Amino acid sequence: MSKFVVVVIDSFGVGAMDDVPQVRPEDIGANTCGHILQCFPQLRLPVLEKLGLINALGFTEGAMQSSASAVYGTAMLQHEGGDTFMGHQEILGTRPQPPLRMPFSAVIDDVERALIADCWQVERKGNDLQYLWVNQAVAIGDNLEADLGQVFNISANLNAISFEEVRVIGEIVRHCVQVGRVIAFGGFLESSQQLLDAAEEKLGQYIGINAPRSGVYQHGFQVVHMGFGVNASVQVPQKLHEVNIKTVLVGKVADIAINPHGVSYQNLVDTQQIMDITLNELQKPGDIFICTNIQETDLAGHAQDVDRYAERLQVVDENLGRLMSAMQPGDCLVVMADHGNDPTIGHSKHTRENVPLLVWQPGITGAHLGVRTTLSDVGATVCDFFSASAPQNGTSFLPLLHNTNTGGNHG
């Protein structure tokens, strides 16, 4: 019986991709990991250090050193920009397609009509650029943290409206639009005015709520991610189901990935709770694939809060040690990210960065996995590990582990 665990430290990149000067000049110089270590030169993350974080970073920074026993590489983002939703679809084996881009202003009329037809109270806020204000508690507009034009947000005060009602509003919006993602979320705010006060315009074309500034993440945050055009039949959970391997998704990945035959722990944000669930699932009998997302690092990046980011990394590091102590010969752990979110770069959006690819098995010795050209190589490796059909995209690096591992793989 074997376990394969993928822990995605959301937004923990290790340096801007080579195409950044051409496609995202605002991300030139981004290095989430490197800059956090520069800000905290005495920070020690002993488990990530052992796994080869500094090896993947490519240079020594602060107190942490490279590891001679590490099995490590880096992975490039094949999807455009740097997006959590598409990043996780890519990890699970989807070949990314160019995203549809449009401002919310292009669909505001359609969304407004659909909401009114469903008996919601709808106002428009703003001047030349406008967003929708629903039931005095919910703002609908452009997502200002992700790549502009690819995501619409439904931001709510859960003291004034239930999350189930917010989800219904989100489904109405999702039905009206074809952008890659609609995110419906909320938190407990003292006043719905906090949402209105956090409205911002960008580039004269986009208008929405600055979610970190609104305070919506701080108390009772709940979220659902509604994607468009994702074919689950080509992804890892379906391929594993076909060979009777269960998939468990924990954290934000459970909100954004389709997993009808497995177990999904949704609407979770707290890092310790997420890691506790991951450990508990790891200790259950049987073959299992677990994919876990640590979202609080990403939230710290959006808030440009380096202190919070470093503190959450310490929690992750301690819990990775607990996972590794519970793993048996033949089990496999991958620690990676889905993009960057450099809190020092001067903006609050994701940054287009290469990500670390750190692999560990009991008894494994050092190996270099090179620069992988897509995050899908992880999904392809998971399917190879369990002798399942390959997903749509990616190349397995399992043969590189066979050369160094004495424990063997699933069997």
C-alpha positions as CSV (number, residue, x, y, z in Angstrom):
1,M,0.0,0.0,0.0
2,S,1.5,3.3,-1.1
3,K,0.7,7.0,-0.6
4,F,1.6,9.9,-2.9
5,V,1.2,13.3,-1.3
6,V,1.6,16.6,-3.1
7,V,1.7,19.7,-0.9
8,V,1.3,22.9,-2.9
9,I,2.6,26.0,-1.0
10,D,0.4,28.4,-2.8
11,S,2.5,31.3,-4.4
12,F,5.9,30.2,-3.2
13,G,8.0,30.9,-6.3
14,V,11.8,30.8,-6.7
15,G,12.4,33.4,-9.3
16,A,10.8,35.2,-12.3
17,M,10.4,33.1,-15.5
18,D,12.6,34.0,-18.5
19,D,9.6,35.3,-20.5
20,V,8.6,37.9,-17.8
21,P,10.3,40.9,-19.5
22,Q,8.1,40.3,-22.5
23,V,4.8,39.2,-21.0
24,R,4.7,40.6,-17.5
25,P,7.3,43.4,-17.0
26,E,5.8,44.3,-13.6
27,D,7.2,41.0,-12.4
28,I,10.8,41.6,-13.4
29,G,13.0,40.7,-10.4
30,A,10.3,38.8,-8.6
31,N,11.6,36.0,-6.3
32,T,9.1,35.2,-3.5
33,C,11.3,32.7,-1.7
34,G,14.6,34.7,-2.2
35,H,13.1,38.0,-1.0
36,I,11.5,36.5,2.1
37,L,14.8,35.0,3.1
38,Q,16.5,38.3,2.4
39,C,14.0,40.0,4.7
40,F,14.5,37.4,7.4
41,P,18.2,36.2,7.1
42,Q,17.9,34.2,10.4
43,L,14.8,32.3,9.3
44,R,15.3,28.5,9.4
45,L,13.0,26.1,7.7
46,P,14.9,22.9,8.5
47,V,12.6,20.5,6.7
48,L,12.3,22.5,3.5
49,E,16.1,23.0,3.7
50,K,16.6,19.2,3.9
51,L,14.2,18.7,0.9
52,G,16.4,21.1,-1.2
53,L,14.6,24.4,-1.2
54,I,17.9,26.3,-1.4
55,N,19.1,23.9,-4.2
56,A,15.9,24.9,-6.1
57,L,16.3,28.6,-5.4
58,G,19.8,28.4,-6.9
59,F,21.7,30.5,-4.5
60,T,22.3,30.7,-0.7
61,E,20.4,33.3,1.2
62,G,20.5,33.9,4.9
63,A,21.0,31.0,7.3
64,M,19.7,28.2,5.1
65,Q,22.0,26.0,3.0
66,S,21.7,23.6,0.1
67,S,21.3,19.9,0.8
68,A,23.5,17.2,-0.6
69,S,20.7,14.5,-0.2
70,A,17.9,16.5,-1.8
71,V,15.9,15.3,-4.8
72,Y,14.9,18.5,-6.4
73,G,14.3,20.5,-9.5
74,T,12.2,23.5,-10.7
75,A,9.1,23.7,-12.8
76,M,8.0,26.3,-15.3
77,L,4.4,27.5,-15.6
78,Q,2.9,26.4,-18.9
79,H,-0.3,28.4,-18.4
80,E,-0.2,32.1,-19.2
81,G,0.3,34.5,-16.3
82,G,0.3,33.0,-12.8
83,D,-3.0,31.7,-11.7
84,T,-4.0,29.4,-8.9
85,F,-7.0,27.9,-10.7
86,M,-5.1,27.1,-13.9
87,G,-2.0,26.2,-12.0
88,H,-3.8,23.4,-10.2
89,Q,-5.5,22.2,-13.4
90,E,-2.1,22.1,-14.9
91,I,-0.7,20.1,-11.9
92,L,-3.5,17.6,-12.3
93,G,-2.6,17.0,-16.0
94,T,-4.6,19.6,-18.1
95,R,-2.8,21.2,-21.0
96,P,-3.3,24.9,-20.5
97,Q,-5.1,26.9,-23.2
98,P,-4.8,30.7,-23.7
99,P,-7.4,32.3,-21.3
100,L,-10.3,34.4,-22.4
101,R,-9.8,38.0,-21.3
102,M,-12.5,40.6,-20.8
103,P,-13.4,43.3,-18.3
104,F,-16.5,42.9,-16.2
105,S,-17.9,46.0,-18.0
106,A,-18.3,43.8,-21.1
107,V,-20.8,41.5,-19.3
108,I,-22.3,43.8,-16.6
109,D,-25.6,44.2,-18.5
110,D,-26.1,40.4,-18.9
111,V,-25.2,39.7,-15.2
112,E,-27.5,42.5,-14.0
113,R,-30.5,41.2,-16.0
114,A,-30.0,37.7,-14.8
115,L,-29.8,38.7,-11.1
116,I,-32.9,40.9,-11.4
117,A,-34.7,38.1,-13.0
118,D,-33.9,35.9,-10.0
119,C,-35.3,38.6,-7.7
120,W,-32.0,40.0,-6.3
121,Q,-31.8,43.7,-5.5
122,V,-29.2,45.1,-7.8
123,E,-27.6,48.6,-8.0
124,R,-24.7,49.9,-10.0
125,K,-21.8,51.6,-8.3
126,G,-19.1,53.8,-9.8
127,N,-19.1,56.4,-12.5
128,D,-17.7,55.6,-16.0
129,L,-16.6,52.2,-14.8
130,Q,-19.2,50.4,-12.7
131,Y,-19.6,47.2,-10.6
132,L,-22.8,45.6,-9.2
133,W,-24.0,46.0,-5.6
134,V,-26.4,43.2,-4.6
135,N,-28.7,43.2,-1.6
136,Q,-26.6,45.9,0.1
137,A,-24.0,43.2,0.9
138,V,-22.3,41.8,-2.2
139,A,-20.0,43.4,-4.8
140,I,-19.5,41.9,-8.2
141,G,-16.7,43.1,-10.4
142,D,-13.2,42.4,-11.7
143,N,-10.7,40.5,-9.7
144,L,-7.8,42.9,-9.1
145,E,-5.4,40.4,-7.6
146,A,-5.3,37.8,-10.4
147,D,-4.3,38.6,-14.0
148,L,-6.7,41.3,-15.0
149,G,-9.6,40.3,-17.2
150,Q,-9.5,36.6,-16.5
151,V,-11.4,36.4,-13.2
152,F,-14.6,38.0,-11.8
153,N,-15.1,38.3,-8.0
154,I,-18.3,38.1,-5.9
155,S,-17.2,39.7,-2.6
156,A,-19.6,39.5,0.3
157,N,-20.2,40.5,3.9
158,L,-21.3,37.3,5.6
159,N,-22.8,39.2,8.5
160,A,-25.4,40.5,6.1
161,I,-25.9,37.6,3.8
162,S,-25.4,33.8,4.0
163,F,-22.6,32.1,2.2
164,E,-25.1,29.8,0.5
165,E,-26.8,32.9,-1.0
166,V,-23.4,34.1,-2.1
167,R,-22.8,30.8,-3.8
168,V,-26.2,31.1,-5.6
169,I,-25.2,34.6,-6.9
170,G,-21.9,33.1,-8.0
171,E,-23.7,30.4,-10.0
172,I,-25.8,33.0,-11.7
173,V,-22.7,35.0,-12.7
174,R,-20.9,31.8,-13.8
175,H,-23.8,31.0,-16.1
176,C,-23.6,34.4,-17.8
177,V,-19.8,34.6,-18.4
178,Q,-17.0,32.7,-20.1
179,V,-13.9,33.9,-18.3
180,G,-11.7,31.2,-16.7
181,R,-12.9,31.7,-13.2
182,V,-15.6,33.2,-11.1
183,I,-14.8,33.4,-7.4
184,A,-17.6,33.8,-4.8
185,F,-16.4,34.5,-1.3
186,G,-17.1,36.4,1.9
187,G,-16.1,37.1,5.4
188,F,-17.6,38.6,8.5
189,L,-17.3,42.4,8.3
190,E,-18.4,45.0,10.8
191,S,-20.1,46.9,7.9
192,S,-20.8,46.2,4.3
193,Q,-19.4,49.7,3.7
194,Q,-15.9,48.1,4.0
195,L,-16.5,46.5,0.6
196,L,-17.6,49.8,-1.0
197,D,-14.6,51.6,0.6
198,A,-12.2,49.1,-1.0
199,A,-13.4,49.6,-4.6
200,E,-10.6,50.4,-7.0
201,E,-10.1,51.0,-10.7
202,K,-7.1,49.7,-12.7
203,L,-5.9,50.7,-16.2
204,G,-9.0,52.6,-16.8
205,Q,-10.8,49.4,-17.8
206,Y,-11.2,47.2,-14.7
207,I,-13.1,47.9,-11.5
208,G,-13.6,45.7,-8.4
209,I,-13.0,45.3,-4.7
210,N,-9.4,45.2,-3.3
211,A,-10.1,42.1,-1.3
212,P,-7.2,42.3,1.1
213,R,-8.0,46.0,1.9
214,S,-11.7,45.2,2.4
215,G,-10.9,42.9,5.4
216,V,-12.9,40.1,3.9
217,Y,-10.1,37.6,4.5
218,Q,-9.7,38.3,8.2
219,H,-12.8,36.7,9.9
220,G,-14.8,33.6,8.8
221,F,-13.5,33.7,5.2
222,Q,-15.3,31.2,2.9
223,V,-14.8,30.8,-0.8
224,V,-15.9,28.7,-3.8
225,H,-14.0,28.8,-7.2
226,M,-16.1,28.2,-10.3
227,G,-14.1,27.3,-13.3
228,F,-15.0,27.2,-17.0
229,G,-14.1,24.7,-19.7
230,V,-12.1,22.2,-17.6
231,N,-12.3,18.6,-18.8
232,A,-11.9,16.4,-15.7
233,S,-11.8,13.2,-17.7
234,V,-8.2,13.9,-18.7
235,Q,-7.0,14.7,-15.2
236,V,-5.3,12.7,-12.4
237,P,-8.3,12.0,-10.2
238,Q,-10.2,10.3,-13.0
239,K,-7.2,8.4,-14.3
240,L,-6.6,7.1,-10.7
241,H,-10.3,6.2,-10.2
242,E,-10.0,4.0,-13.3
243,V,-7.4,1.9,-11.4
244,N,-9.3,2.1,-8.1
245,I,-7.0,4.6,-6.4
246,K,-8.7,7.2,-4.2
247,T,-7.9,10.9,-4.6
248,V,-8.2,13.2,-1.5
249,L,-8.1,17.0,-2.1
250,V,-7.5,19.3,0.9
251,G,-7.8,23.1,1.0
252,K,-8.1,25.4,-2.0
253,V,-7.4,22.7,-4.5
254,A,-10.6,21.0,-3.3
255,D,-12.5,24.2,-4.1
256,I,-11.2,24.4,-7.7
257,A,-10.6,20.8,-8.9
258,I,-13.2,18.2,-9.9
259,N,-13.0,15.1,-7.8
260,P,-16.4,13.3,-8.0
261,H,-15.1,9.8,-7.0
262,G,-12.8,10.9,-4.1
263,V,-12.9,13.0,-1.0
264,S,-12.7,16.8,-1.1
265,Y,-12.1,18.9,2.1
266,Q,-13.5,22.3,0.8
267,N,-13.7,25.8,2.2
268,L,-10.6,25.5,4.4
269,V,-8.1,28.2,4.9
270,D,-6.3,27.6,8.3
271,T,-2.9,26.0,7.6
272,Q,-2.7,23.9,10.7
273,Q,-6.2,22.4,10.1
274,I,-5.3,21.7,6.5
275,M,-2.1,19.9,7.5
276,D,-3.8,18.0,10.3
277,I,-6.3,16.6,7.8
278,T,-3.5,15.7,5.4
279,L,-1.7,13.8,8.1
280,N,-4.9,12.0,9.1
281,E,-5.7,10.9,5.5
282,L,-2.1,9.8,5.1
283,Q,-2.4,7.4,8.1
284,K,-5.5,5.7,6.7
285,P,-5.1,2.3,5.1
286,G,-4.9,1.7,1.4
287,D,-3.4,3.3,-1.7
288,I,-4.2,7.0,-1.9
289,F,-3.2,10.2,-3.7
290,I,-3.5,13.4,-1.6
291,C,-3.1,16.9,-3.0
292,T,-3.1,19.7,-0.4
293,N,-3.0,23.4,-1.0
294,I,-1.6,25.9,1.6
295,Q,-3.5,29.1,0.8
296,E,-2.4,31.4,3.7
297,T,1.0,32.0,2.1
298,D,-0.8,33.3,-1.0
299,L,-3.1,35.5,1.1
300,A,0.0,36.9,2.8
301,G,1.5,37.7,-0.6
302,H,-1.6,39.5,-1.7
303,A,-1.5,41.5,1.5
304,Q,2.2,42.2,0.9
305,D,2.8,41.0,4.4
306,V,6.3,39.5,4.5
307,D,6.1,38.8,8.3
308,R,2.9,36.8,7.9
309,Y,4.3,34.9,4.9
310,A,7.4,33.9,6.9
311,E,5.3,32.8,9.9
312,R,3.1,30.6,7.8
313,L,6.1,29.0,6.1
314,Q,7.3,28.0,9.6
315,V,4.0,26.3,10.3
316,V,4.2,24.5,6.9
317,D,7.8,23.4,7.6
318,E,6.9,21.9,11.0
319,N,4.0,20.0,9.6
320,L,6.0,18.7,6.6
321,G,8.2,17.0,9.2
322,R,5.2,15.4,10.8
323,L,4.1,14.0,7.4
324,M,7.5,12.6,6.6
325,S,7.7,10.9,10.0
326,A,4.4,9.1,9.2
327,M,5.4,8.0,5.7
328,Q,6.4,4.4,4.9
329,P,8.9,3.0,2.4
330,G,7.5,3.3,-1.0
331,D,5.4,6.4,-0.2
332,C,6.3,9.7,-2.0
333,L,6.0,13.4,-1.1
334,V,6.2,16.3,-3.5
335,V,6.4,19.9,-2.2
336,M,5.9,22.6,-4.9
337,A,4.1,25.8,-5.7
338,D,1.7,26.9,-8.4
339,H,3.2,30.4,-9.2
340,G,4.7,33.2,-7.2
341,N,3.3,36.1,-5.1
342,D,6.3,38.2,-4.1
343,P,5.2,40.4,-1.2
344,T,8.1,42.8,-1.8
345,I,7.7,43.4,-5.6
346,G,5.5,46.5,-5.2
347,H,2.1,45.1,-6.3
348,S,-0.4,42.7,-4.8
349,K,-0.9,40.4,-7.7
350,H,0.6,36.9,-8.4
351,T,4.0,36.9,-9.9
352,R,5.0,34.7,-12.8
353,E,7.8,32.6,-11.3
354,N,9.4,29.2,-11.6
355,V,8.4,27.0,-8.7
356,P,10.4,24.6,-6.6
357,L,10.0,20.9,-7.1
358,L,11.1,19.0,-4.0
359,V,10.6,15.2,-3.8
360,W,11.2,12.9,-0.9
361,Q,10.8,9.2,-0.2
362,P,12.1,7.2,2.8
363,G,15.6,6.0,1.9
364,I,15.9,8.1,-1.2
365,T,19.3,9.6,-2.2
366,G,20.1,12.9,-4.0
367,A,19.0,13.5,-7.6
368,H,18.5,16.4,-9.8
369,L,15.1,16.5,-11.7
370,G,16.2,19.5,-13.9
371,V,13.9,22.2,-15.1
372,R,10.5,20.7,-15.9
373,T,8.7,22.6,-18.6
374,T,5.2,22.2,-17.1
375,L,3.6,21.7,-13.7
376,S,1.8,18.7,-15.3
377,D,4.9,16.6,-14.9
378,V,3.8,16.1,-11.3
379,G,0.4,14.8,-12.3
380,A,2.0,12.5,-14.9
381,T,4.4,11.2,-12.2
382,V,1.5,10.5,-9.9
383,C,-0.3,8.4,-12.6
384,D,3.0,6.6,-13.4
385,F,3.5,5.8,-9.7
386,F,0.1,4.1,-9.5
387,S,0.4,2.5,-12.9
388,A,-2.6,4.5,-14.2
389,S,-3.0,5.9,-17.7
390,A,-1.2,9.2,-18.2
391,P,-3.2,12.5,-18.0
392,Q,-3.5,14.8,-21.0
393,N,-0.3,16.6,-20.3
394,G,3.1,16.2,-18.7
395,T,6.1,13.8,-18.6
396,S,6.7,11.5,-15.6
397,F,10.0,12.0,-13.7
398,L,9.4,8.7,-11.8
399,P,12.3,6.9,-13.7
400,L,14.7,9.5,-12.2
401,L,13.4,8.4,-8.7
402,H,13.7,4.7,-9.5
403,N,17.4,5.2,-10.1
404,T,17.9,6.5,-6.6
405,N,15.2,4.9,-4.5
406,T,15.6,1.7,-2.6
407,G,11.9,1.5,-1.5
408,G,10.3,1.0,-4.9
409,N,6.9,2.3,-6.0
410,H,3.3,1.2,-5.8
411,G,2.7,-2.5,-5.9
